[in-house]
Amino acid sequence: MLNYHVFIDSKFLDTFKRAVSRERDVLIFLTQDSLQELIDFFNRSEEMSTQPTIVLHGLSDLHIELIERIDEECFPIIDWVYYGYEVHNYLLRNGKRNYGLTRFDELSLAFVKYVLTGRFLYFRKNIRLISLVRRVRCFYFWDYEEFLLCKKQFGGNMSFQNFAYPLNFVENRNKQNNRNRLILNNSASPFGNHIGLLKILESQLNRFEEVLIPIAYGSRDTAERLETYVATTGYSNIKFIRDWHPMDDFVQIIGSCTHAVYGSRRQHSAGNIIRAVSLGLNVYVHSQNTTYKFLLDYDIVLFTLDEFVRELSQEERINNIIKSKNLLRLMSNWTY
Protein backbone atom coordinates (compact mmCIF):
# COMPACT_ATOMS: atom_id res chain seq x y z
CA MET A 1 0.00 0.00 0.00
CA LEU A 2 1.31 3.40 -0.97
CA ASN A 3 1.67 6.26 1.48
CA TYR A 4 1.17 9.72 0.02
CA HIS A 5 3.15 12.21 2.10
CA VAL A 6 1.87 15.73 1.52
CA PHE A 7 4.23 18.61 2.35
CA ILE A 8 3.87 22.37 2.08
CA ASP A 9 7.50 23.06 2.98
CA SER A 10 10.19 21.85 0.59
CA LYS A 11 12.83 21.81 3.34
CA PHE A 12 10.84 19.31 5.41
CA LEU A 13 10.24 17.26 2.27
CA ASP A 14 13.96 17.11 1.52
CA THR A 15 14.77 16.13 5.11
CA PHE A 16 12.14 13.39 5.09
CA LYS A 17 13.38 12.10 1.73
CA ARG A 18 16.97 11.80 2.97
CA ALA A 19 16.19 10.40 6.41
CA VAL A 20 13.03 8.31 6.23
CA SER A 21 11.54 7.79 2.78
CA ARG A 22 11.01 4.25 1.43
CA GLU A 23 9.90 2.87 -1.92
CA ARG A 24 6.23 2.83 -0.92
CA ASP A 25 6.37 6.48 0.14
CA VAL A 26 5.22 8.97 -2.51
CA LEU A 27 6.37 12.48 -1.58
CA ILE A 28 4.19 15.36 -2.77
CA PHE A 29 4.92 19.07 -2.56
CA LEU A 30 1.49 20.68 -2.33
CA THR A 31 0.91 24.12 -3.84
CA GLN A 32 -2.18 26.05 -4.86
CA ASP A 33 -1.42 25.22 -8.50
CA SER A 34 -1.17 21.47 -7.86
CA LEU A 35 -4.14 21.22 -5.46
CA GLN A 36 -6.87 20.49 -8.02
CA GLU A 37 -4.77 17.90 -9.84
CA LEU A 38 -4.16 16.04 -6.58
CA ILE A 39 -7.85 16.19 -5.63
CA ASP A 40 -8.79 14.73 -9.01
CA PHE A 41 -6.23 11.97 -8.58
CA PHE A 42 -7.55 10.87 -5.19
CA ASN A 43 -11.14 11.02 -6.39
CA ARG A 44 -10.42 8.51 -9.17
CA SER A 45 -10.90 5.62 -6.76
CA GLU A 46 -11.13 3.03 -9.52
CA GLU A 47 -7.43 3.56 -10.21
CA MET A 48 -6.49 2.54 -6.69
CA SER A 49 -6.23 -1.19 -6.10
CA THR A 50 -5.83 -0.65 -2.36
CA GLN A 51 -6.89 2.23 -0.22
CA PRO A 52 -3.91 4.57 0.21
CA THR A 53 -2.84 6.51 3.26
CA ILE A 54 -2.46 10.26 3.12
CA VAL A 55 0.12 11.56 5.59
CA LEU A 56 -0.17 15.29 6.23
CA HIS A 57 3.12 16.92 7.24
CA GLY A 58 2.23 20.07 9.11
CA LEU A 59 -1.01 21.98 8.72
CA SER A 60 -2.26 24.55 6.23
CA ASP A 61 -5.38 25.70 4.41
CA LEU A 62 -4.21 23.63 1.44
CA HIS A 63 -4.07 20.47 3.57
CA ILE A 64 -7.57 21.09 4.86
CA GLU A 65 -9.01 21.92 1.44
CA LEU A 66 -7.44 18.78 0.01
CA ILE A 67 -9.15 16.59 2.59
CA GLU A 68 -12.48 18.42 2.36
CA ARG A 69 -12.72 17.97 -1.40
CA ILE A 70 -11.93 14.25 -1.61
CA ASP A 71 -15.13 12.23 -2.12
CA GLU A 72 -16.33 10.48 1.01
CA GLU A 73 -16.60 7.06 -0.67
CA CYS A 74 -12.93 6.98 -1.62
CA PHE A 75 -11.69 8.89 1.38
CA PRO A 76 -8.22 7.59 2.24
CA ILE A 77 -6.81 6.97 5.66
CA ILE A 78 -5.27 10.15 7.10
CA ASP A 79 -2.28 10.30 9.40
CA TRP A 80 -0.78 13.52 10.68
CA VAL A 81 2.88 14.27 11.36
CA TYR A 82 2.57 17.13 13.80
CA TYR A 83 5.24 19.82 14.14
CA GLY A 84 3.56 21.36 17.17
CA TYR A 85 3.32 25.05 16.45
CA GLU A 86 1.35 24.90 13.19
CA VAL A 87 -2.07 24.64 14.88
CA HIS A 88 -1.36 27.85 16.75
CA ASN A 89 -0.04 29.52 13.60
CA TYR A 90 -3.14 28.39 11.71
CA LEU A 91 -5.54 29.83 14.28
CA LEU A 92 -3.52 33.02 14.60
CA ARG A 93 -3.51 33.60 10.84
CA ASN A 94 -7.25 33.10 10.70
CA GLY A 95 -8.44 35.56 13.28
CA LYS A 96 -7.44 34.37 16.72
CA ARG A 97 -5.61 37.03 18.70
CA ASN A 98 -4.03 34.96 21.44
CA TYR A 99 -1.86 31.89 21.20
CA GLY A 100 -4.11 29.37 22.92
CA LEU A 101 -6.48 26.88 21.36
CA THR A 102 -10.25 27.14 21.41
CA ARG A 103 -11.87 24.34 23.39
CA PHE A 104 -14.49 22.37 21.52
CA ASP A 105 -17.08 23.05 24.26
CA GLU A 106 -16.50 26.81 23.86
CA LEU A 107 -17.33 26.89 20.16
CA SER A 108 -21.00 27.75 20.64
CA LEU A 109 -19.99 30.85 22.58
CA ALA A 110 -17.30 31.63 20.00
CA PHE A 111 -19.92 31.36 17.26
CA VAL A 112 -22.14 34.00 18.86
CA LYS A 113 -19.20 36.26 19.65
CA TYR A 114 -17.66 36.20 16.20
CA VAL A 115 -20.91 36.37 14.24
CA LEU A 116 -21.99 39.41 16.27
CA THR A 117 -18.62 41.06 15.65
CA GLY A 118 -18.64 40.19 11.95
CA ARG A 119 -15.76 37.75 12.25
CA PHE A 120 -17.41 34.54 11.10
CA LEU A 121 -14.26 33.53 9.23
CA TYR A 122 -12.47 32.64 12.48
CA PHE A 123 -15.26 30.34 13.63
CA ARG A 124 -15.42 28.68 10.21
CA LYS A 125 -11.68 27.99 10.27
CA ASN A 126 -11.99 26.27 13.65
CA ILE A 127 -14.87 24.11 12.41
CA ARG A 128 -12.75 23.06 9.42
CA LEU A 129 -9.86 22.18 11.71
CA ILE A 130 -12.07 20.10 14.01
CA SER A 131 -13.48 18.28 10.97
CA LEU A 132 -9.98 17.41 9.82
CA VAL A 133 -8.66 16.26 13.20
CA ARG A 134 -11.68 14.02 13.77
CA ARG A 135 -10.74 12.07 10.64
CA VAL A 136 -7.12 11.52 11.61
CA ARG A 137 -6.18 7.94 12.45
CA CYS A 138 -2.71 8.49 13.91
CA PHE A 139 -1.01 11.50 15.42
CA TYR A 140 2.78 11.25 14.92
CA PHE A 141 4.98 13.24 17.23
CA TRP A 142 7.47 12.80 20.07
CA ASP A 143 5.46 14.70 22.68
CA TYR A 144 2.53 12.79 24.19
CA GLU A 145 1.49 15.89 26.15
CA GLU A 146 0.80 17.73 22.89
CA PHE A 147 -1.29 14.82 21.64
CA LEU A 148 -3.42 14.90 24.79
CA LEU A 149 -3.92 18.63 24.43
CA CYS A 150 -4.95 18.40 20.76
CA LYS A 151 -7.33 15.56 21.50
CA LYS A 152 -8.89 17.50 24.38
CA GLN A 153 -9.33 20.61 22.26
CA PHE A 154 -10.53 19.03 19.01
CA GLY A 155 -11.83 15.57 19.86
CA GLY A 156 -11.55 12.70 17.41
CA ASN A 157 -10.40 9.09 17.73
CA MET A 158 -6.79 9.48 16.66
CA SER A 159 -4.14 7.43 18.41
CA PHE A 160 -0.63 8.50 19.35
CA GLN A 161 2.48 7.19 17.62
CA ASN A 162 6.06 8.11 18.49
CA PHE A 163 7.89 9.73 15.63
CA ALA A 164 11.09 11.70 15.11
CA TYR A 165 13.37 11.90 12.11
CA PRO A 166 16.49 9.71 12.44
CA LEU A 167 19.24 11.98 13.67
CA ASN A 168 22.89 12.35 12.84
CA PHE A 169 24.24 13.27 16.24
CA VAL A 170 27.38 15.30 16.70
CA GLU A 171 29.06 12.84 19.03
CA ASN A 172 32.13 14.99 19.70
CA ARG A 173 31.71 18.71 19.54
CA ASN A 174 34.42 20.68 17.79
CA LYS A 175 36.52 21.97 20.69
CA GLN A 176 37.72 25.01 18.73
CA ASN A 177 34.15 26.16 18.09
CA ASN A 178 32.70 25.17 21.47
CA ARG A 179 32.76 28.67 22.95
CA ASN A 180 30.76 30.44 25.62
CA ARG A 181 27.82 31.11 23.32
CA LEU A 182 24.07 31.29 23.76
CA ILE A 183 21.54 30.35 21.08
CA LEU A 184 18.13 31.96 21.50
CA ASN A 185 15.10 30.22 19.92
CA ASN A 186 15.16 28.45 16.57
CA SER A 187 13.34 30.83 14.22
CA ALA A 188 11.66 34.19 13.85
CA SER A 189 8.35 32.85 15.10
CA PRO A 190 6.10 35.28 17.01
CA PHE A 191 5.65 32.51 19.59
CA GLY A 192 9.32 32.72 20.59
CA ASN A 193 8.90 36.02 22.48
CA HIS A 194 12.41 37.10 21.47
CA ILE A 195 12.25 40.67 22.73
CA GLY A 196 10.72 39.56 26.03
CA LEU A 197 13.53 37.03 26.46
CA LEU A 198 16.22 39.62 25.76
CA LYS A 199 14.70 41.87 28.39
CA ILE A 200 14.52 39.02 30.93
CA LEU A 201 18.15 38.04 30.24
CA GLU A 202 19.45 41.60 29.92
CA SER A 203 21.75 41.44 32.92
CA GLN A 204 23.26 38.13 31.73
CA LEU A 205 23.89 38.71 28.02
CA ASN A 206 27.29 40.38 28.33
CA ARG A 207 28.85 37.26 29.85
CA PHE A 208 28.49 35.44 26.52
CA GLU A 209 30.98 35.80 23.71
CA GLU A 210 28.11 35.59 21.23
CA VAL A 211 24.32 35.41 21.40
CA LEU A 212 23.04 33.65 18.26
CA ILE A 213 19.47 34.28 17.08
CA PRO A 214 18.24 32.23 14.08
CA ILE A 215 15.79 34.21 11.91
CA ALA A 216 16.00 32.37 8.57
CA TYR A 217 12.66 30.72 9.30
CA GLY A 218 9.41 32.21 10.52
CA SER A 219 7.75 35.61 10.32
CA ARG A 220 9.50 38.32 8.34
CA ASP A 221 7.74 40.97 10.40
CA THR A 222 8.94 39.35 13.62
CA ALA A 223 12.52 39.23 12.30
CA GLU A 224 12.46 42.89 11.26
CA ARG A 225 11.02 44.05 14.60
CA LEU A 226 13.64 42.01 16.42
CA GLU A 227 16.52 43.43 14.36
CA THR A 228 15.22 46.95 14.95
CA TYR A 229 14.99 46.34 18.69
CA VAL A 230 18.50 44.85 18.94
CA ALA A 231 19.91 47.84 17.05
CA THR A 232 18.67 50.07 19.88
CA THR A 233 20.20 48.00 22.71
CA GLY A 234 23.88 48.48 21.94
CA TYR A 235 24.74 44.78 22.35
CA SER A 236 27.64 43.99 20.03
CA ASN A 237 27.62 40.25 20.80
CA ILE A 238 24.18 39.50 19.31
CA LYS A 239 24.53 37.79 15.92
CA PHE A 240 21.62 36.91 13.64
CA ILE A 241 21.62 33.66 11.65
CA ARG A 242 19.84 34.88 8.51
CA ASP A 243 20.60 31.99 6.15
CA TRP A 244 18.87 28.63 6.25
CA HIS A 245 21.20 25.73 7.13
CA PRO A 246 20.70 22.02 6.39
CA MET A 247 19.89 19.91 9.43
CA ASP A 248 23.42 18.59 10.02
CA ASP A 249 24.94 22.07 9.74
CA PHE A 250 22.42 23.54 12.14
CA VAL A 251 23.11 20.76 14.65
CA GLN A 252 26.76 21.80 14.46
CA ILE A 253 25.78 25.39 15.26
CA ILE A 254 23.74 24.27 18.29
CA GLY A 255 26.62 22.05 19.39
CA SER A 256 29.05 24.97 19.28
CA CYS A 257 27.09 26.73 22.05
CA THR A 258 27.04 26.22 25.81
CA HIS A 259 23.54 27.57 26.52
CA ALA A 260 20.19 27.49 24.71
CA VAL A 261 17.01 29.43 25.51
CA TYR A 262 13.55 28.75 24.06
CA GLY A 263 10.78 31.14 25.01
CA SER A 264 7.52 29.74 23.68
CA ARG A 265 4.83 28.96 26.24
CA ARG A 266 3.40 26.21 24.06
CA GLN A 267 5.15 23.41 22.21
CA HIS A 268 7.60 24.92 19.76
CA SER A 269 11.10 23.98 18.60
CA ALA A 270 10.88 20.57 20.31
CA GLY A 271 13.48 19.12 17.98
CA ASN A 272 15.93 21.91 18.72
CA ILE A 273 15.37 21.57 22.47
CA ILE A 274 16.03 17.83 22.43
CA ARG A 275 19.07 18.24 20.18
CA ALA A 276 20.50 20.88 22.50
CA VAL A 277 19.98 18.57 25.48
CA SER A 278 21.62 15.68 23.61
CA LEU A 279 24.67 17.86 22.95
CA GLY A 280 25.11 18.67 26.63
CA LEU A 281 23.96 22.30 26.57
CA ASN A 282 22.37 24.10 29.49
CA VAL A 283 18.80 24.42 28.20
CA TYR A 284 16.21 26.90 29.48
CA VAL A 285 12.54 26.80 28.44
CA HIS A 286 9.20 28.26 29.46
CA SER A 287 7.66 26.27 32.31
CA GLN A 288 4.38 25.88 30.36
CA ASN A 289 6.06 24.37 27.30
CA THR A 290 4.80 20.79 26.92
CA THR A 291 8.27 19.61 25.87
CA TYR A 292 9.52 20.67 29.30
CA LYS A 293 7.16 18.28 31.08
CA PHE A 294 7.77 15.60 28.47
CA LEU A 295 11.54 15.63 29.08
CA LEU A 296 11.19 15.83 32.86
CA ASP A 297 9.17 12.60 32.69
CA TYR A 298 12.25 11.00 31.08
CA ASP A 299 14.44 12.19 33.96
CA ILE A 300 16.21 14.77 31.78
CA VAL A 301 17.43 17.92 33.50
CA LEU A 302 16.56 21.28 31.99
CA PHE A 303 15.69 24.62 33.53
CA THR A 304 12.90 27.17 33.35
CA LEU A 305 13.54 30.75 32.26
CA ASP A 306 13.61 32.04 35.82
CA GLU A 307 16.40 29.57 36.64
CA PHE A 308 18.92 31.06 34.23
CA VAL A 309 21.65 31.32 36.85
CA ARG A 310 21.61 27.53 37.26
CA GLU A 311 23.81 25.23 35.16
CA LEU A 312 24.20 21.50 34.74
CA SER A 313 26.63 19.54 36.85
CA GLN A 314 28.94 17.21 34.94
CA GLU A 315 26.89 14.24 36.14
CA GLU A 316 23.64 15.86 34.94
CA ARG A 317 25.18 16.70 31.57
CA ILE A 318 26.28 13.09 30.99
CA ASN A 319 22.84 11.86 32.10
CA ASN A 320 21.13 14.23 29.65
CA ILE A 321 23.32 13.20 26.72
CA ILE A 322 22.76 9.48 27.28
CA LYS A 323 19.02 9.62 28.00
CA SER A 324 18.10 12.05 25.23
CA LYS A 325 20.01 10.10 22.59
CA ASN A 326 18.45 6.83 23.70
CA LEU A 327 15.04 8.50 23.66
CA LEU A 328 15.42 9.84 20.13
CA ARG A 329 16.85 6.62 18.74
CA LEU A 330 13.88 4.79 20.21
CA MET A 331 11.45 7.20 18.57
CA SER A 332 13.20 7.57 15.21
CA ASN A 333 11.40 4.64 13.61
CA TRP A 334 8.86 5.30 10.87
CA THR A 335 6.23 2.63 11.51
CA TYR A 336 4.67 2.21 8.05
C-alpha positions in Angstrom: 0.0 0.0 0.0 1.3 3.4 -1.0 1.7 6.3 1.5 1.2 9.7 0.0 3.1 12.2 2.1 1.9 15.7 1.5 4.2 18.6 2.4 3.9 22.4 2.1 7.5 23.1 3.0 10.2 21.9 0.6 12.8 21.8 3.3 10.8 19.3 5.4 10.2 17.3 2.3 14.0 17.1 1.5 14.8 16.1 5.1 12.1 13.4 5.1 13.4 12.1 1.7 17.0 11.8 3.0 16.2 10.4 6.4 13.0 8.3 6.2 11.5 7.8 2.8 11.0 4.3 1.4 9.9 2.9 -1.9 6.2 2.8 -0.9 6.4 6.5 0.1 5.2 9.0 -2.5 6.4 12.5 -1.6 4.2 15.4 -2.8 4.9 19.1 -2.6 1.5 20.7 -2.3 0.9 24.1 -3.8 -2.2 26.1 -4.9 -1.4 25.2 -8.5 -1.2 21.5 -7.9 -4.1 21.2 -5.5 -6.9 20.5 -8.0 -4.8 17.9 -9.8 -4.2 16.0 -6.6 -7.8 16.2 -5.6 -8.8 14.7 -9.0 -6.2 12.0 -8.6 -7.5 10.9 -5.2 -11.1 11.0 -6.4 -10.4 8.5 -9.2 -10.9 5.6 -6.8 -11.1 3.0 -9.5 -7.4 3.6 -10.2 -6.5 2.5 -6.7 -6.2 -1.2 -6.1 -5.8 -0.7 -2.4 -6.9 2.2 -0.2 -3.9 4.6 0.2 -2.8 6.5 3.3 -2.5 10.3 3.1 0.1 11.6 5.6 -0.2 15.3 6.2 3.1 16.9 7.2 2.2 20.1 9.1 -1.0 22.0 8.7 -2.3 24.6 6.2 -5.4 25.7 4.4 -4.2 23.6 1.4 -4.1 20.5 3.6 -7.6 21.1 4.9 -9.0 21.9 1.4 -7.4 18.8 0.0 -9.2 16.6 2.6 -12.5 18.4 2.4 -12.7 18.0 -1.4 -11.9 14.3 -1.6 -15.1 12.2 -2.1 -16.3 10.5 1.0 -16.6 7.1 -0.7 -12.9 7.0 -1.6 -11.7 8.9 1.4 -8.2 7.6 2.2 -6.8 7.0 5.7 -5.3 10.1 7.1 -2.3 10.3 9.4 -0.8 13.5 10.7 2.9 14.3 11.4 2.6 17.1 13.8 5.2 19.8 14.1 3.6 21.4 17.2 3.3 25.0 16.4 1.3 24.9 13.2 -2.1 24.6 14.9 -1.4 27.9 16.8 0.0 29.5 13.6 -3.1 28.4 11.7 -5.5 29.8 14.3 -3.5 33.0 14.6 -3.5 33.6 10.8 -7.3 33.1 10.7 -8.4 35.6 13.3 -7.4 34.4 16.7 -5.6 37.0 18.7 -4.0 35.0 21.4 -1.9 31.9 21.2 -4.1 29.4 22.9 -6.5 26.9 21.4 -10.2 27.1 21.4 -11.9 24.3 23.4 -14.5 22.4 21.5 -17.1 23.0 24.3 -16.5 26.8 23.9 -17.3 26.9 20.2 -21.0 27.8 20.6 -20.0 30.9 22.6 -17.3 31.6 20.0 -19.9 31.4 17.3 -22.1 34.0 18.9 -19.2 36.3 19.6 -17.7 36.2 16.2 -20.9 36.4 14.2 -22.0 39.4 16.3 -18.6 41.1 15.6 -18.6 40.2 12.0 -15.8 37.7 12.2 -17.4 34.5 11.1 -14.3 33.5 9.2 -12.5 32.6 12.5 -15.3 30.3 13.6 -15.4 28.7 10.2 -11.7 28.0 10.3 -12.0 26.3 13.6 -14.9 24.1 12.4 -12.8 23.1 9.4 -9.9 22.2 11.7 -12.1 20.1 14.0 -13.5 18.3 11.0 -10.0 17.4 9.8 -8.7 16.3 13.2 -11.7 14.0 13.8 -10.7 12.1 10.6 -7.1 11.5 11.6 -6.2 7.9 12.5 -2.7 8.5 13.9 -1.0 11.5 15.4 2.8 11.2 14.9 5.0 13.2 17.2 7.5 12.8 20.1 5.5 14.7 22.7 2.5 12.8 24.2 1.5 15.9 26.1 0.8 17.7 22.9 -1.3 14.8 21.6 -3.4 14.9 24.8 -3.9 18.6 24.4 -4.9 18.4 20.8 -7.3 15.6 21.5 -8.9 17.5 24.4 -9.3 20.6 22.3 -10.5 19.0 19.0 -11.8 15.6 19.9 -11.5 12.7 17.4 -10.4 9.1 17.7 -6.8 9.5 16.7 -4.1 7.4 18.4 -0.6 8.5 19.4 2.5 7.2 17.6 6.1 8.1 18.5 7.9 9.7 15.6 11.1 11.7 15.1 13.4 11.9 12.1 16.5 9.7 12.4 19.2 12.0 13.7 22.9 12.4 12.8 24.2 13.3 16.2 27.4 15.3 16.7 29.1 12.8 19.0 32.1 15.0 19.7 31.7 18.7 19.5 34.4 20.7 17.8 36.5 22.0 20.7 37.7 25.0 18.7 34.1 26.2 18.1 32.7 25.2 21.5 32.8 28.7 22.9 30.8 30.4 25.6 27.8 31.1 23.3 24.1 31.3 23.8 21.5 30.4 21.1 18.1 32.0 21.5 15.1 30.2 19.9 15.2 28.5 16.6 13.3 30.8 14.2 11.7 34.2 13.8 8.4 32.9 15.1 6.1 35.3 17.0 5.6 32.5 19.6 9.3 32.7 20.6 8.9 36.0 22.5 12.4 37.1 21.5 12.3 40.7 22.7 10.7 39.6 26.0 13.5 37.0 26.5 16.2 39.6 25.8 14.7 41.9 28.4 14.5 39.0 30.9 18.2 38.0 30.2 19.4 41.6 29.9 21.8 41.4 32.9 23.3 38.1 31.7 23.9 38.7 28.0 27.3 40.4 28.3 28.9 37.3 29.8 28.5 35.4 26.5 31.0 35.8 23.7 28.1 35.6 21.2 24.3 35.4 21.4 23.0 33.7 18.3 19.5 34.3 17.1 18.2 32.2 14.1 15.8 34.2 11.9 16.0 32.4 8.6 12.7 30.7 9.3 9.4 32.2 10.5 7.7 35.6 10.3 9.5 38.3 8.3 7.7 41.0 10.4 8.9 39.3 13.6 12.5 39.2 12.3 12.5 42.9 11.3 11.0 44.1 14.6 13.6 42.0 16.4 16.5 43.4 14.4 15.2 47.0 15.0 15.0 46.3 18.7 18.5 44.8 18.9 19.9 47.8 17.1 18.7 50.1 19.9 20.2 48.0 22.7 23.9 48.5 21.9 24.7 44.8 22.3 27.6 44.0 20.0 27.6 40.2 20.8 24.2 39.5 19.3 24.5 37.8 15.9 21.6 36.9 13.6 21.6 33.7 11.6 19.8 34.9 8.5 20.6 32.0 6.1 18.9 28.6 6.2 21.2 25.7 7.1 20.7 22.0 6.4 19.9 19.9 9.4 23.4 18.6 10.0 24.9 22.1 9.7 22.4 23.5 12.1 23.1 20.8 14.7 26.8 21.8 14.5 25.8 25.4 15.3 23.7 24.3 18.3 26.6 22.0 19.4 29.1 25.0 19.3 27.1 26.7 22.1 27.0 26.2 25.8 23.5 27.6 26.5 20.2 27.5 24.7 17.0 29.4 25.5 13.5 28.8 24.1 10.8 31.1 25.0 7.5 29.7 23.7 4.8 29.0 26.2 3.4 26.2 24.1 5.2 23.4 22.2 7.6 24.9 19.8 11.1 24.0 18.6 10.9 20.6 20.3 13.5 19.1 18.0 15.9 21.9 18.7 15.4 21.6 22.5 16.0 17.8 22.4 19.1 18.2 20.2 20.5 20.9 22.5 20.0 18.6 25.5 21.6 15.7 23.6 24.7 17.9 23.0 25.1 18.7 26.6 24.0 22.3 26.6 22.4 24.1 29.5 18.8 24.4 28.2 16.2 26.9 29.5 12.5 26.8 28.4 9.2 28.3 29.5 7.7 26.3 32.3 4.4 25.9 30.4 6.1 24.4 27.3 4.8 20.8 26.9 8.3 19.6 25.9 9.5 20.7 29.3 7.2 18.3 31.1 7.8 15.6 28.5 11.5 15.6 29.1 11.2 15.8 32.9 9.2 12.6 32.7 12.3 11.0 31.1 14.4 12.2 34.0 16.2 14.8 31.8 17.4 17.9 33.5 16.6 21.3 32.0 15.7 24.6 33.5 12.9 27.2 33.4 13.5 30.7 32.3 13.6 32.0 35.8 16.4 29.6 36.6 18.9 31.1 34.2 21.6 31.3 36.9 21.6 27.5 37.3 23.8 25.2 35.2 24.2 21.5 34.7 26.6 19.5 36.8 28.9 17.2 34.9 26.9 14.2 36.1 23.6 15.9 34.9 25.2 16.7 31.6 26.3 13.1 31.0 22.8 11.9 32.1 21.1 14.2 29.7 23.3 13.2 26.7 22.8 9.5 27.3 19.0 9.6 28.0 18.1 12.1 25.2 20.0 10.1 22.6 18.5 6.8 23.7 15.0 8.5 23.7 15.4 9.8 20.1 16.9 6.6 18.7 13.9 4.8 20.2 11.5 7.2 18.6 13.2 7.6 15.2 11.4 4.6 13.6 8.9 5.3 10.9 6.2 2.6 11.5 4.7 2.2 8.1 
